[in-house]
Amino acid sequence: MQPSKNRRLAQPKRRVEGPQTTSRRPCPGP
């Protein structure tokens, strides 16, 4: 298992989920 590949995949995936979730949910809670 390569932790380097897992970290690279988690970085771009988190970035895409960040803006997408904000666009779909302008208010996550408060």
Secondary structure as GFF3:
##gff-version 3
##sequence-region A 1 30
A	DSSP	alpha_helix	3	24	.	.	.	ID=ss1
###
